C-alpha cells in the first residue's frame, strides 16, 4: 500500500508497505544543532555572516570568537539560542559535500554505524552537520562520495548497511 503526503494530516512521509520515506525538505535551524556553513560577509568588524544552506544566514559575533575568519571559509559551529553561530572551528583541507537533509539519518546510521563504515571503507575522516553538509578529509574521497550517493539513492530501502558492506568490500565487519 502506498500513502502519499497529504493523505493524512501533518504527514511528511511517503509510506510504502509500512516504511516511512521522508520527502525532501529544507533544513530548519534549531538551537543546539551543529552545522557547517560558509562565511559570506563581514559586518563592520562586528560579526561574520555565515550561510548555513538554509532559508536564512546566521551571524558569528567577532568579539565572541577567538579566530579570524575570511570570506569563503567553511566553518563548523553550534547554533545558539539567539540564532548566532558559536564554538566555531574552521574546516581546512576537506571536501564539502551537500546531501538532502531528509537522508542524513541514513548516512549517519544507527549509533553512527554507517558514517563509521564510510570512513573505514574510504580511509577518510568524515563529519556531518545537521544542515546536510558532509565534510570529508583525506583517504579516498571519491570512494566516500560514491558510497554516500549510493546511500542517498537507496535511503528508502531496508538493509542499506549490508548492501554497502557487500558492494564496497568490507568483508571483515560483522
ChimeraX attribute file (.defattr): number of C-alpha atoms within 10 A of each C-alpha:
attribute: neighborCount
match mode: 1-to-1
recipient: residues
	/A:1	7
	/A:2	10
	/A:3	15
	/A:4	14
	/A:5	15
	/A:6	11
	/A:7	10
	/A:8	10
	/A:9	7
	/A:10	8
	/A:11	14
	/A:12	17
	/A:13	18
	/A:14	19
	/A:15	17
	/A:16	13
	/A:17	9
	/A:18	10
	/A:19	13
	/A:20	14
	/A:21	16
	/A:22	17
	/A:23	15
	/A:24	12
	/A:25	11
	/A:26	13
	/A:27	16
	/A:28	13
	/A:29	21
	/A:30	14
	/A:31	13
	/A:32	14
	/A:33	16
	/A:34	21
	/A:35	23
	/A:36	30
	/A:37	27
	/A:38	21
	/A:39	21
	/A:40	15
	/A:41	16
	/A:42	18
	/A:43	12
	/A:44	8
	/A:45	9
	/A:46	13
	/A:47	18
	/A:48	24
	/A:49	21
	/A:50	25
	/A:51	19
	/A:52	25
	/A:53	19
	/A:54	14
	/A:55	10
	/A:56	10
	/A:57	18
	/A:58	21
	/A:59	21
	/A:60	24
	/A:61	17
	/A:62	17
	/A:63	10
	/A:64	13
	/A:65	15
	/A:66	10
	/A:67	11
	/A:68	8
	/A:69	18
	/A:70	14
	/A:71	13
	/A:72	12
	/A:73	14
	/A:74	22
	/A:75	21
	/A:76	22
	/A:77	20
	/A:78	20
	/A:79	22
	/A:80	18
	/A:81	10
	/A:82	9
	/A:83	16
	/A:84	19
	/A:85	31
	/A:86	18
	/A:87	15
	/A:88	20
	/A:89	16
	/A:90	17
	/A:91	18
	/A:92	12
	/A:93	10
	/A:94	15
	/A:95	15
	/A:96	17
	/A:97	13
	/A:98	14
	/A:99	16
	/A:100	15
	/A:101	21
	/A:102	20
	/A:103	23
	/A:104	20
	/A:105	15
	/A:106	21
	/A:107	29
	/A:108	17
	/A:109	16
	/A:110	11
	/A:111	8
	/A:112	12
	/A:113	13
	/A:114	22
	/A:115	22
	/A:116	18
	/A:117	21
	/A:118	26
	/A:119	21
	/A:120	15
	/A:121	19
	/A:122	22
	/A:123	16
	/A:124	19
	/A:125	19
	/A:126	20
	/A:127	17
	/A:128	22
	/A:129	20
	/A:130	18
	/A:131	24
	/A:132	23
	/A:133	21
	/A:134	22
	/A:135	22
	/A:136	24
	/A:137	19
	/A:138	14
	/A:139	15
	/A:140	15
	/A:141	20
	/A:142	12
	/A:143	17
	/A:144	24
	/A:145	17
	/A:146	14
	/A:147	21
	/A:148	22
	/A:149	14
	/A:150	16
	/A:151	21
	/A:152	18
	/A:153	11
	/A:154	15
	/A:155	19
	/A:156	18
	/A:157	12
	/A:158	10
	/A:159	10
	/A:160	19
	/A:161	17
	/A:162	13
	/A:163	15
	/A:164	19
	/A:165	19
	/A:166	11
	/A:167	11
	/A:168	14
	/A:169	11
	/A:170	15
	/A:171	9
	/A:172	6
	/A:173	8
	/A:174	6
